[in-house]
């Protein structure tokens, strides 16, 4: 826990450190001010009531009122200050965490569920805020209240105070025992919360699939299971606290009874005044209550510790893929692509093996092959979403590992089959990678991607909010907007991964014609299953089992009568016997 607190302190603006310490000092001072009224109550009883002397009454009451108002004013300032500090810390952390998410590599996102990441960015961060704004000052408050009260009571009557001191260690032992049992339960509860959030996020993202298969009830039951698991985890923690709470309450009440009983005996013996006994009875809560509250604070501390640990994991994670120290600065990307004996393993599974080919600037390379053969991995290595296991991927005769990631990926425009569109206007989505585009340029790229016609028919044209993931658009429409977005960056390398799989053949032909007459030179990297999408490519690669099984032009591959020819035959209704 010490590590988490130090980390949180380090992420607070240094200019806030002094202010935060001042607020905690004020908390300690206001804890001491709690003793003012009991002390004055003693004088009120002994010097006014018992002595039957009303003269000091008004003065005592005025001092009690002023002390109360001053204390509340100081506490208000303290609470406001701590909350401001807490919000500042969380704001800074949220910015840093989001930045780290942006620059983490694909492998990181492969290994972390979206629901878990959202929990760290929301609920876990909120516990960090709660620590700064509440937990730390309450700990100071409890400790100072206990110590100041103990010192004051020793000054009033040390014998009676010693009796009370005997009980307090027992309260501390119970609290410590509770703390040891509660930590693993908080870890389990936090994991259940993450699982529940992940289930909800997956359901929302995949709602179309759920409805298509009429699996609403199944999804409801799946979420209910995780929700119930989270509830059970919370209940186990509450039950644990309830099992300790009666003992703490029993000891606290015993402290009050002992105070009254022994104090009464001392009054009879003349060792204690009625006013002094009122001080003991009035402040007995100040000895027992901090112990009781520490139990609740330990709950909060364990929650904070668990949540802060999860946030720190995200905070300190380092991307495996980043700019190398000897990265070369490139003014412009020409678009030459070369794979030299490239092999790639994901964990222990071989995805690509000894892949080699070269594409000159402005040329088109097309890749096809069975599902899972490693086609998409080629473009992921090209954009350096992953690093090769063996071999080299070169762009413009420079190893992609020597390129600055911003320059490398900035020169590549990517459009994939699975399209993600932002909750923004059509114009905003098309211009996502190039914010300097004019409206006319946006429309031009949309026209080249065969999107202008249907976009113009939308309720507000290019200003239409299309919704998260392109809700309200067909698969083909989303693909065409994604292609327009890729073209809009005027890339030196244009990557199309089954980009036209959801459009009709006529639209595909229109797009192909537009791609041949782009106002800028680009090397095209096409992954497709349709022969019509790749027949004009300068180089066609057939990938099977992670290896290049066939290579050549359309005519050359047809003459080989291999996988490419078989696919061609199937798509053109050529009899299988003839295909053979």
N, C-alpha and C positions, 0 to 999 in steps of 0.2 A: 504493500500500500504506500510506503514511503516513496517508492519509485514513481508511482502515479501522481502523487502530490507534487513532487519535484518537477515532473514533466509539465503538469498543469501550471505551476508557478513560472516555469521557463517560457510558457506560451502566453503569459500575460504581458502586455506592454509595460516596459520598464518604468514609464512615467506613472503607471497606475500602482506600482509596488508600494510607494510611500503612502498613497491614499488608502490602499487596502489595509496596510498595517495600522494606520491611524484609525480606521473603522473598527478593527479588532481591539485596539487599545480602548476605544470608546465603549465597546462591548464589556471589557473588563471593568471600566470605571462605573458603568451603569449597574453592573453586578454588585459592586461595592456600595452603590447608592441605595440598594435594597435594605441595607442595614439602618438607614437614617430613620425611617418611620418606626421600626421596632424599638430603637433606642429612645426616640421621643415618646413612644407609648409608655415605656418604663417610667420616664419622668412624669408623664401625665397621670399615671396611676399612683406613683409614690409621692410626688410633690404636689399634686392637685387633689386627687380623689381621697387618698389615705390621709394626707395632711389637711384636707379641707381648706385649701388655699387656692381660690380661683384666679389670682393675679396672673400667673404664668400661662393660663389657658389659651388666651388669644394668640400670644406669641408662639406657643408650641404648634397650634393649629396652622398658623400662617407659614411657619417653617416647613411643616409637613406638606402643605399645598405647593409651595414653591419647589421643594425637592421633587415632588411627584411630577410637576409640569416640566421641570428641567430634565429629569430622567427621560420622560416620554419624548421630549424634543430631541435629545441626543440620540435616542434609539431610532427615531424616524430618520434622522440624517444618516445614521449608520446603515439602516436597512436599504435606503435609497442608493447609497454609495455602493454597497455590496452587490445590489442587483445590477447597477450600471457596469460594475467590474465584471460580473458574471456574463452579462450579455456581450460585452466586448471580447471576453475570452472565447466564448462560443462562436461569435462571428468570425474571429481570426482562425479558429480551428476549422470551422466549416469551409472557409475559403481555402485553407491549406489542404484539407482532405479532398475537396473537389479537384483541386489542381493535381494532386497525386493520382486521383482516379483518371484524369485526362491523360496523363503521361505514363500510365501503367501499360504493360504490354498485353497481348491477346491471351497469353498463357495465364495471367493473373485472373482475367475475366472468365476463362475456362474453368478455373478452380474455385471461384466464389459465386454464390448465388446472388441474384439481384436483391432478393428479399433480405438477405443477411447484410449486404452493403447498405441498404436503406435503413435497417435497424441501427447500424453504427452511426449513420449520418443524422439520425433523428433521436430515437429514444436513448441511445448510449450517450450522445452529446448532451442531451438534456440533463442527465445525471451529473455530468461534469459541471453544468451550470448550477445545478442544485447544490453541489458541494461548495462552490465559491460564494453563492448567495445566501446559503443557510447553514449547511452542516458545520463549516469551520467556525463560524461565529457562535453557534450553539454549543460546540465543544468548549470554546473559550468561556462562554457564559456559565456552563455547568461547572467547570473546574474552578473558576474564580468565585462563583457563588458558594461552592462548598468550602474552599479555603478561607475566604473572608469571614464566612459564618463561623467556622471552627475557631479561628483566631479571636473573633469577637466574643464568642461564648466562653472561651478560656479566660478571657479578661473579666467576664461577669461572674462565673463560678466554675473553677476548674474541676471540682469534684463531680458535679453533675455532667459536665462536658465529657469527662473520661468515661462515664457510663455509656454515653451515646457513641463515643469513638469505638467501643467494643463491637457494636453492631454493624458499623459501616463496612469493615472488611468482608463480612459475610455477603453483603449486597454486591460488593465488587467481585467476589468469587463467582457468584451466581451469574452476573453479567458477563464475565469472561468465559465461563462455561457455555453460555448461550452463543457467544460469538464464534466459538470453535465449531459448533454444530451447524450454524446457519450458513457459513460461506459456501460449502459445496451445493447447498440447496439453491442459493442464488445463482450459481453458475448454471445449474440445471434449468432453472426458471428462464434465464436469459437465452439459453439454447432453444427452449420451447417457443419463446417469443419470436426468435429468428425463423424457426420452422413455420410458424403460423403466418408471419409476414411473407415468407417465400411462397407459401401455398396461395395466398391472396394475390400476390403479384403475378404468379404464373397463370392463375385463372383469368385475371383481367386481360393479360397479354394474349392469352389463347382462347378468348371467349367465343370467337367464330368457330374454332374447332369443337369446342364443347357443345355449342348449339347444333353444329352440323351432325354430330353423332348422338345428339339427345342425351348427353351425359350430365345434365344439370344436377340430378339427384346424387350421382356418384361424387361429383365435385363438392356438393354440399356436405355429404358425409365425410369426405376427405378433410375438408376444412374444419368440420365439427370435431373430428378426432384431434386435430392439432390445437384447436381452441380449447377442447376439454383438457388436453395435456398441459396447456399453459395454465388453465384454471387450477388443475390439481397441484401444479408446482407452487402456485401462489398460496393455495390452501395449506399445503404442507409447511410452508414458512410461517403462516399465521398460527397454525396449530402448535408449532414449536414455540413461538412466542407465548401463546396462551398456557403452555405447560410450565413455563418459567414465571409468568406474571403473578400467579397467586402467591408464590414464595416471596417475591419482591414486595407485594402489597402487605403481606402478613408481617414482614420485618419492619416496614415503614409504619404500620399501625402500632406495632409493638414498641417502637421508638417513642411514639406519642404517649402511649399509656405509661411507659417507664418514666418519661419526663414528668407527667402529672403526679404520679405516685411518689416518686423520690423527691420531686420538688415540693410537694405538700409536706413531706416529713421535714425537709430542710427549713421550710417556713415556720413550722411548729418549734423547731430547735433554735430558730433565730439566725440561721445561716443563709437565709435567702429572703428577699422582700417579695411581696405580691407582684410588683412591677417587674422584677427580674424573672420571676416565673412566667409572666406573660411574654417576656422576650424569648424564653426557651420554647414555650408552646407555639409562639408565633413564628419562630425560625426553625422548628423541627423539620418542616417541609423543605427548608433550604439545605438540609443534610440528606434527607431521603429522596427528594424529588430529582436532584441531579443524577442519583444512581438509577432511578427509574427511567429518566429520560435518556441516559446513556445507553440503555437497552434499545430504545427506538433509534437512537443515533447510530448504534452499531449496525442495525438493519440498513440504514441509509449508507453507512460507510461501506458495507459489504456490496451493496448495489453499485455504489460509485466505483469501488475497486474493480468489480467485474466488468462494468461498462467501460471504464477508462482503459482497462487492459485490452479490450476489443478495439477501441478507438486507436490506441497506441500501435496495435498490430498493423492497422491500415496506415497510420501516420508514418511509420518507419519502413514500410515495405518499399523496396527499391526495384524499379523495372529492370528486367534482365536485358532488355534491348534499349539502348540509349546512344547518344552521340559518343563516338570514341574520342579519345584525347587527340588523335592524329587525323580527325575528320577533315576532308578537303572541302573548301568553299567553292561552289560552282555558280557561275553567273547564269548559265542557261543549260537546259537539258536538251540534247539532240534527239534522243529516243532510241539509241542502239541498245539491244538487249542480248545478253550472252549468258547461257548456263553452261558451266564447265564441270562435268563429272559430279553433278549435284546429287547428294543423298540427304534424306531427312527422316529422322525418327521422332515420333511423338511418344515421350516416355520410352518404352521398350519396343514399340510397334514401328516397323519400317513402313513409311508412307511412299517415299520416292527412293529410287536406287539408280545411280550412275546416269543421270539425265544430262544430255548435252545438246545444245542447238544455238544458233545465232540468227538474230533478226536485225537487219539494217534499218537506219532511220527512215520512217515513212512507209515501211513495209507492213504487211499484215501476217500475223501468225495465228493459226486456228488450232484449237486443241479439242479433241473428243475422246470418248472412252466410256466404259461402263461406270455406273455409280460406285463411288468409293475407290476409284483407281488412282486418285491423287491429282486430279485436274485443278481443282480449286487451290490446292496447296501451292501450285506453281505461282499463282498471282500473290498469294500470301507471302511467299519468299521474295518475290519481286519487290513488293512494297515493304519488305522487312517487318512484317508482323511477327514472323518467326525467323530465327537464324538457322542456316543450313547446318547439318551435322557434319557433312563432308562436302568438298568441292567449293565452287565459288559462283555467285550470281553477280554479273557485272552490268552496269548501266553506263553507257558512254565510256567503256573500257575501264571503269572504276568500280572496284568491289563495293557493293551496296553498304557494307559495313564501314566503309570509309566516307560514305555520303552523310551529310547532316540530315536527320530524319525529316525536318521541316522542308528542306529543299527536295529531297527524294519524293516524299509523298505529295508535296505540293505540285510536282510535275506529272503526277499520275492521276487521271480521272477515272473513277471506278463506278460502274453500274452493275448491280447484281440481280439475280432472280428474286431473292428475298429482299424486298425493298422496305426501308425504314424512312418514313417521312415525318417531319416534325409538325407539332401543332402550331402551324403558321400559315400564312397565305401561300398560294401557289408561287407567286413571285419570290417570296422569302425562301421557299424550298429550292427553287431553281438557282437563285443567287447565293445559296448557302456558302459555297466555296469561293465566291468572287463577289464581294459586297459592292464593288465599284461599277457593276453593270448598270446600264440604263434600262428603262422599261422596254425600250425598243430592242435592245440586245437580248433581254430575257425572252421576249416574244419570238425573236429570230431563232434562238436555240430551241425553244419549245416547238417551233414550226419544223425544224430539222429533225426533231425527235417524234414528229407526228402527234404532238400534244396540243398544239395551238387550237385546233378545231374544237375539241371537246372542252378545253379550258374556257374558250370564249363563250360557250353555252352555259357555263356555271352561273349561279345567281349573281355573283359579283365579279365574274371574270377572274383576272389574275389576283384580285384582292380577296378572293374567297378563302376562308379558313377551311383547310381540308381535314383538319383533325389529326389526332395522334395516330401514327402509322398509316395515314392516308385513308382513314375511315370514310366511307361514302364513295370511294372510287373503286373501280374494278381492278383486278390484278394487272391487266394490260395497261390501264391508265396510270397506275402507280409506277410500272416499269418505264413508261415513256417519260414521266416527270423525272424519274431517277436518271434516265439517260440524258435528258436536258441538263440536269444538274452536273453530270459528269462532263458534258461538252462545254458548259459555261466557264469552266476554269481554263479552257483552251489548253488542254494538256499535251505534253510532248508524247505521252504514252496513254492511250485510251484502252481501258480494260473493260470488257463486256462479258460477264459471267451469266450465260443464259438470259441475257437482257431482253430478248424478244420472244421468249418461250410462251408468253401469254397473249401475244398479238396474232392476228390473222396473217396469212401469207401475203396479201396485198399490202398491208401496212408494213410488214417486214421488208418487202421489196422497196417500198418508198423510203424507209429508213436507210437501207443499204445504198440506195442511190444518193441520198443526202450525205452519207458518210464518205462517199467518194469525192465530194465537191466541197469539203470543209474549207473555210477561209484561212486555215492554219494547217501546217504539216504535223501529223501525228502518227506514231507507230501504234497499230491496232493489235491488241491481244484479245482474241475472241475464244471463249469457251462455249460450246454449243453442242446440241445433238442433231439439229436440223442441218442437213447437207446444204440447203439453200443459204444458210448463214455463213458458210465457210468456203464455198466452192471457188470463190475468186481470190482466196488467200494466197500469198506468195509461198507460204510454208504451212503444211497441215501436219500435225502430230497426233498420233493415236497412242494414248496411254493405257496400258493394261498392267494391273498388279504393280503399279509404281514405276514401270519401265516404259521406254518408248518402243512400242511394238511395230509401228509403221511411221514413215515420214515421206513427205513429197508434196507435189501439187495434186490438184483434183484429178487430173488425167492420169498421173503416175500411180496414184493409189487405187483408182478404178482398175487399172491394168494388173495390179497385184492380186486382186480377188481375195482380199483379206477382210478384216473387221469393217473397214471403211466401205468396201464394196457391198458387204452384207447389209450394212445400215442403209446405203443408197438403194439397194434392191428393195428392202422393206418399205422405205418411204416412197418408192415409185411403183409399188405393186408389181415388181418383177418376180416371176415365179422362183421359188427357192431352188429348184433344180437348175435353172439357168444361172442363178447367182453362184451356185457351186461351180 
